[in-house]
Structure formats: structure tokens, C-alpha cells
Amino acid sequence: EYADDVHKSGAHLLDMINDVLDLSKIDAGKMELRESVFPLGELIDDAVLLTRGKANDRVSTEFSVPEDLHIQADRRLIKQILINLLSNAIKFTPEGGAVTIGARKSSGQGLDIYVTDTGIGMDALQLEKAFSPYSQIDSKIAQTHRGTGLGLPIAQSLARLHGGDLIASRKKKK
């Protein structure tokens, strides 16, 4: 039991250090893209598999990507974006909820990758704070989860590095 606790704590600390290092590289303009063309569906499948343990049969995860959809990007960095988004969606979705990830061609030559969830949601002020480095929203659910508050800022910075963006919105309740 103690060894497992030490292992989990060590893994968490390593994640936090890597987040800070990634953000520092991005801010310093030292993050380099190693682009290649690859099927986006395979990468999304990998990200879902890596985060499925966090869902722990508590939250269902689904994905929808056309098989012929390819992307030219840095595979490792796009995977990091997806893992950050999926981890947040899973973390803040209550038991019995669902997280969906997908992709579709957008207007022009663009590509939209989306993550939706049935989680708690955030208002405009909380969204602004969530995208600020080292900030965390003040909610009872957020206080029960550990993190650096860097997942969304890193994902957004990596998307922008690729010439894209990360946009969060709150779906209106009926």
C-alpha cells in the first residue's frame, strides 16, 4: 500500500514538473514542431486508451472520427493536447456521465477536433481563469482533484503553435 502511494505521488510530481517545463519551453519559443502526416483516428484512439483508466468505469468515453481523416502536425504534441482535454473532461464529469471526442473537416482546409462532456461546466469568468497558467477555478469539485492548473493553458499554447486554437464554450441548458 505504501509503495503504491509513493508511486502515485511520484508520478503526480513528475507530471507537474513536465507541465511546468513544457509551458516554459512554449513561453520561451523553444518548443519545436516535428510534423508528419498521420491518421487522426489512431491518435485519438491512443489518447482515449491512455485516459480510460481515469474514467474508471465511472464515466463513459466515446469517439467519432472519419477513418480517412489525416492531419499534418507534431504527433506527440497533438497527443498531449488530447490527453489534457480528455483528462479534464473526465475529471469534472460526474459518475454516469459521458465524454465524447471527435474530429471533422471544417470550412476551407481546416480541421476541428472537439471534446464534449456532461460535466459541471464553467461560466465565462471560470473559463478565463482556467486558461490562465497556474490558475484553478474555485469550485468544490476542483478542490477535490489534484493538478497544476496547466493542462488547458498548455493545450491552448500547443494548438496555437500548430496554427490553430483551443476554444471552450458552455452549452446552453434547455
C-alpha positions as CSV (number, residue, x, y, z in Angstrom):
1,E,0.0,0.0,0.0
2,Y,2.7,2.5,1.0
3,A,4.7,1.7,-2.2
4,D,1.6,2.3,-4.3
5,D,1.1,5.6,-2.6
6,V,4.7,6.6,-3.1
7,H,4.5,5.6,-6.8
8,K,1.3,7.6,-7.3
9,S,2.8,10.6,-5.6
10,G,6.0,10.4,-7.6
11,A,4.0,10.1,-10.9
12,H,2.0,13.1,-9.9
13,L,5.1,15.1,-9.1
14,L,6.7,14.1,-12.4
15,D,3.5,15.2,-14.3
16,M,3.6,18.6,-12.6
17,I,7.3,19.1,-13.4
18,N,6.8,18.2,-17.0
19,D,3.8,20.6,-17.3
20,V,6.0,23.5,-15.9
21,L,8.8,22.6,-18.3
22,D,6.5,22.4,-21.3
23,L,5.0,25.7,-20.5
24,S,8.4,27.3,-20.0
25,K,9.6,25.9,-23.4
26,I,6.5,27.3,-25.1
27,D,6.8,30.7,-23.5
28,A,10.5,30.9,-24.4
29,G,9.7,30.0,-28.0
30,K,11.9,26.9,-27.7
31,M,9.2,24.3,-28.5
32,E,9.9,22.8,-31.9
33,L,7.4,21.1,-34.1
34,R,8.3,17.7,-35.6
35,E,5.5,17.4,-38.1
36,S,4.4,14.4,-40.0
37,V,1.2,13.2,-41.7
38,F,-0.8,10.6,-39.7
39,P,-4.3,9.2,-39.3
40,L,-6.0,11.3,-36.6
41,G,-8.3,8.4,-35.6
42,E,-5.3,6.3,-34.4
43,L,-4.0,9.2,-32.3
44,I,-7.4,9.8,-30.8
45,D,-7.8,6.1,-30.1
46,D,-4.4,6.2,-28.3
47,A,-5.4,9.2,-26.2
48,V,-8.7,7.6,-25.2
49,L,-6.9,4.4,-24.2
50,L,-4.4,6.3,-22.1
51,T,-7.2,8.2,-20.2
52,R,-9.7,5.4,-19.9
53,G,-8.2,4.4,-16.6
54,K,-9.0,7.8,-15.2
55,A,-12.7,7.3,-16.2
56,N,-12.5,4.0,-14.2
57,D,-16.0,2.8,-15.3
58,R,-17.3,6.0,-13.7
59,V,-17.6,7.9,-17.0
60,S,-18.2,6.5,-20.5
61,T,-15.8,7.6,-23.2
62,E,-16.7,7.6,-26.9
63,F,-15.0,8.8,-30.1
64,S,-16.1,9.6,-33.6
65,V,-13.6,10.2,-36.3
66,P,-13.8,9.5,-40.0
67,E,-11.3,6.8,-40.9
68,D,-9.8,8.8,-43.9
69,L,-9.1,11.9,-41.8
70,H,-5.4,12.6,-41.7
71,I,-3.5,15.5,-40.1
72,Q,-0.1,17.1,-40.6
73,A,1.2,18.0,-37.2
74,D,3.5,17.1,-34.4
75,R,2.1,13.7,-33.3
76,R,3.4,13.9,-29.7
77,L,2.2,17.4,-29.1
78,I,-1.3,16.8,-30.6
79,K,-1.5,13.7,-28.4
80,Q,-0.6,15.9,-25.3
81,I,-3.4,18.3,-26.2
82,L,-5.9,15.4,-26.5
83,I,-4.8,13.8,-23.2
84,N,-5.0,17.2,-21.4
85,L,-8.5,17.8,-22.7
86,L,-9.8,14.3,-22.1
87,S,-8.3,14.2,-18.6
88,N,-10.0,17.5,-17.7
89,A,-13.3,16.3,-19.2
90,I,-13.2,13.0,-17.3
91,K,-12.1,14.7,-14.0
92,F,-15.0,17.1,-14.0
93,T,-17.7,14.8,-15.2
94,P,-19.8,13.2,-12.5
95,E,-20.4,9.4,-12.2
96,G,-22.6,8.1,-15.0
97,G,-21.7,11.0,-17.3
98,A,-20.1,10.8,-20.8
99,V,-17.1,12.3,-22.6
100,T,-17.0,12.3,-26.4
101,I,-14.0,13.2,-28.6
102,G,-14.2,13.6,-32.3
103,A,-13.0,15.3,-35.4
104,R,-14.4,16.6,-38.6
105,K,-13.3,18.7,-41.6
106,S,-14.1,22.4,-41.1
107,S,-14.5,25.1,-43.7
108,G,-11.6,25.6,-46.0
109,Q,-8.7,23.2,-45.3
110,G,-9.2,23.3,-41.6
111,L,-9.9,20.6,-39.1
112,D,-12.0,20.7,-35.9
113,I,-11.1,18.4,-33.0
114,Y,-13.7,18.5,-30.2
115,V,-14.2,17.1,-26.7
116,T,-17.6,17.3,-25.1
117,D,-18.7,16.2,-21.7
118,T,-21.7,16.1,-19.4
119,G,-19.6,17.7,-16.6
120,I,-20.2,20.6,-14.3
121,G,-19.4,23.3,-16.9
122,M,-17.9,26.7,-16.3
123,D,-19.1,30.2,-16.6
124,A,-17.2,32.9,-18.6
125,L,-15.1,34.0,-15.6
126,Q,-14.2,30.4,-14.8
127,L,-13.3,29.7,-18.4
128,E,-11.0,32.8,-18.4
129,K,-9.3,31.6,-15.2
130,A,-9.0,28.0,-16.4
131,F,-7.0,29.2,-19.5
132,S,-4.6,31.3,-17.3
133,P,-1.4,29.5,-16.3
134,Y,-1.2,28.3,-12.7
135,S,-4.9,29.2,-12.1
136,Q,-7.6,26.9,-11.0
137,I,-11.2,27.5,-10.7
138,D,-12.7,27.7,-7.3
139,S,-15.3,25.0,-7.1
140,K,-15.9,22.2,-4.7
141,I,-15.2,19.6,-7.4
142,A,-12.0,21.3,-8.5
143,Q,-10.7,21.3,-4.9
144,T,-11.1,17.5,-4.7
145,H,-8.8,17.0,-7.7
146,R,-5.1,17.5,-7.8
147,G,-3.4,19.4,-10.6
148,T,-1.2,22.3,-11.6
149,G,-3.8,24.3,-13.4
150,L,-1.6,24.0,-16.5
151,G,-3.5,21.4,-18.7
152,L,-5.7,23.9,-20.6
153,P,-3.1,26.7,-21.0
154,I,-0.6,24.1,-22.3
155,A,-3.2,22.6,-24.7
156,Q,-4.1,26.0,-25.9
157,S,-0.5,27.1,-26.4
158,L,0.3,23.8,-28.3
159,A,-2.8,24.3,-30.5
160,R,-1.6,27.9,-31.3
161,L,1.9,26.6,-32.0
162,H,0.3,24.5,-34.8
163,G,-1.5,27.5,-36.2
164,G,-4.8,26.5,-34.6
165,D,-6.6,27.5,-31.4
166,L,-8.4,25.9,-28.5
167,I,-11.9,27.3,-27.8
168,A,-14.1,26.3,-24.8
169,S,-17.7,27.0,-24.7
170,R,-20.6,26.2,-22.4
171,K,-23.6,24.5,-23.9
172,K,-26.8,26.3,-23.0
173,K,-29.1,24.3,-20.8
174,K,-32.6,23.7,-22.2
